[in-house]
Amino acid sequence: MAHINEVRTKALEELELLFKDAKAITVTDYRGLTVERISDLRNQLRESGTKFKVVKNTLSRIALKNAGVDEEFIKLFVGPVAVAVDYEDITAGVKTLSKFIEDKKNKSLEIKGGYIEGRVCGAEEVEALSKLPGKDELRATLLSLLQTPARNFVSLCSAPSRNLLGVLSNYAEKKSE
C-alpha cells in the first residue's frame, strides 16, 4: 500500500510540474486514436515545443487545484483525456493539434477546451486561436513594419541623385544624336 501512495505522490508531483509554468493547456479527447497515431501526434507536438501527455483525471484535478487553476477548466477532465502543454508560444500546440485533426485519419481527436494564460477557453475559442499567427510570424511582420520607414527614407534621400543622373543621361543621349 505504501508503494502505491509513493507512485501516486510522484505522479502528482510530475503533473504539478507539468502545469505549473504552462502558458497554455489544451485538453483533448483522444478516443479512437491508435497508439501509432498518438505517437505521431506526440512527435509533431514535440517539434513545435509542446508537451503532450495522457493523464489520469483524478490526479490532474488535484494538480490543477494545487496550481490554482479555475474550477471551470478542471471540469473538462472527464473521460479519456490528454493534454497539450505550451510554455512559450501559446498558439504552437493548438496549431499542430488543429492541423492533425484536419487530416482525415484523425477525426477522432477532439479539442475539449483550454486554459490560456489564466483564462478558461471553450473548444471554439481554442480553434479560433489556432488560426491566429504564431509568435515568429508576428515578429516577422513587426520587423517588416519597422523597416519600412527606413527603406522609404533611404529611397527618398537617393531620389534627387537618381533623378539628376537620369537627366544627365538623357542630356548626353541628345547631344550624341
C-alpha positions in Angstrom: 0.0 0.0 0.0 2.8 2.4 0.8 4.3 1.7 -2.6 1.1 2.7 -4.4 1.0 6.0 -2.4 4.6 6.7 -3.4 3.8 6.2 -7.1 0.7 8.4 -6.8 2.6 11.1 -5.0 5.4 11.0 -7.6 2.8 11.2 -10.5 1.1 14.1 -8.8 4.4 16.0 -8.4 5.1 15.4 -12.1 1.7 16.8 -13.1 2.1 19.8 -10.9 5.4 20.5 -12.6 3.8 20.0 -16.0 1.0 22.5 -15.2 3.0 24.9 -13.0 4.6 27.3 -15.6 2.3 26.5 -18.5 1.1 29.4 -20.6 -1.4 27.2 -22.4 -3.0 23.9 -21.6 -5.2 22.3 -24.2 -7.5 19.4 -23.2 -8.3 16.8 -25.8 -10.4 13.6 -26.0 -8.2 11.0 -27.8 -10.8 8.2 -28.0 -10.4 6.2 -31.2 -6.8 7.1 -31.9 -4.4 4.2 -32.2 -1.1 4.2 -30.3 0.7 4.8 -33.6 -1.4 7.9 -34.3 -0.9 9.2 -30.7 2.9 8.7 -31.1 2.8 10.5 -34.4 0.9 13.4 -32.8 3.3 13.5 -29.9 6.3 13.8 -32.2 4.6 16.6 -34.2 3.9 18.5 -31.0 7.4 17.9 -29.7 8.7 19.6 -32.8 6.6 22.7 -32.1 7.8 22.8 -28.5 4.6 21.4 -26.9 4.4 18.6 -24.4 1.6 16.0 -24.9 0.6 13.7 -22.1 -2.2 11.2 -21.5 -3.2 12.0 -17.9 -5.2 10.5 -15.1 -8.2 12.7 -14.4 -8.2 12.5 -10.6 -4.5 13.3 -10.2 -4.9 16.0 -12.8 -7.7 17.7 -11.0 -5.7 17.7 -7.8 -2.6 19.0 -9.5 -4.6 21.8 -11.2 -6.3 22.8 -7.9 -2.8 23.0 -6.3 -1.7 25.2 -9.2 -4.7 27.5 -8.6 -6.4 26.8 -11.9 -10.1 27.8 -12.4 -12.6 25.2 -11.4 -14.4 25.6 -14.7 -11.3 24.3 -16.5 -11.0 21.4 -14.1 -14.5 20.2 -15.2 -13.1 19.3 -18.6 -11.2 16.3 -17.1 -13.8 13.7 -17.8 -13.3 10.5 -19.9 -10.1 9.7 -21.7 -8.1 12.9 -21.6 -4.7 14.0 -23.0 -3.2 17.5 -22.5 -1.0 19.6 -24.8 1.0 22.0 -22.7 2.9 25.0 -24.1 5.4 27.0 -22.2 6.4 29.7 -24.7 4.2 30.1 -27.8 0.6 29.7 -26.8 -0.5 29.0 -30.4 2.1 26.4 -31.3 0.4 23.4 -29.8 -3.1 24.4 -30.8 -2.0 24.9 -34.4 -0.4 21.5 -34.5 -3.5 19.9 -33.0 -5.8 21.6 -35.4 -3.6 20.5 -38.4 -3.6 17.0 -37.0 -7.4 16.9 -36.7 -7.8 18.3 -40.2 -6.1 15.2 -41.5 -8.9 12.7 -42.4 -7.4 9.9 -40.5 -7.6 11.8 -37.2 -11.2 12.9 -36.9 -11.5 11.0 -33.6 -9.2 13.5 -31.8 -11.3 16.3 -30.3 -10.3 19.5 -28.5 -12.4 19.9 -25.4 -11.1 23.3 -24.3 -8.1 25.1 -23.0 -6.6 27.3 -20.3 -4.6 30.0 -21.9 -2.7 32.5 -19.7 -5.0 32.2 -16.8 -8.3 32.2 -18.8 -10.6 29.3 -19.5 -11.4 28.9 -23.2 -14.0 26.7 -24.9 -13.3 24.5 -27.9 -14.4 27.2 -30.3 -12.1 29.8 -28.8 -9.2 27.4 -28.9 -10.0 26.7 -32.6 -10.0 30.4 -33.3 -6.6 30.7 -31.6 -5.2 28.1 -33.9 -5.9 30.4 -36.9 -4.0 33.4 -35.4 -0.4 34.0 -36.5 2.2 32.5 -34.2 5.0 34.3 -32.3 7.5 34.0 -35.2 5.0 35.2 -37.8 4.2 38.2 -35.6 7.8 39.0 -35.1 8.5 38.9 -38.9 5.5 41.2 -39.6 6.6 43.6 -36.9 10.2 43.7 -38.2 8.9 44.4 -41.7 6.7 47.2 -40.4 9.7 48.7 -38.5 12.0 48.5 -41.6 9.5 50.2 -44.0 10.1 53.8 -42.8 13.9 53.4 -43.0 13.6 51.9 -46.5 11.3 54.8 -47.6 13.7 57.3 -46.1 16.7 55.8 -48.0 14.7 55.8 -51.2 13.7 59.4 -50.7 17.2 60.5 -49.9 18.6 58.8 -53.0 15.9 60.1 -55.3 17.5 63.5 -56.2 20.8 62.0 -57.2 18.9 59.2 -59.1 16.8 61.9 -60.9 19.9 64.0 -61.7 21.6 61.0 -63.1 18.6 60.3 -65.3 18.5 63.9 -66.6 22.3 63.9 -67.3 21.9 60.6 -69.1 19.1 61.9 -71.3 21.0 65.1 -72.0 24.1 63.1 -73.0 22.0 61.0 -75.4 20.5 64.1 -77.0 24.0 65.6 -77.5 25.3 62.5 -79.1 22.5 62.4 -81.7 
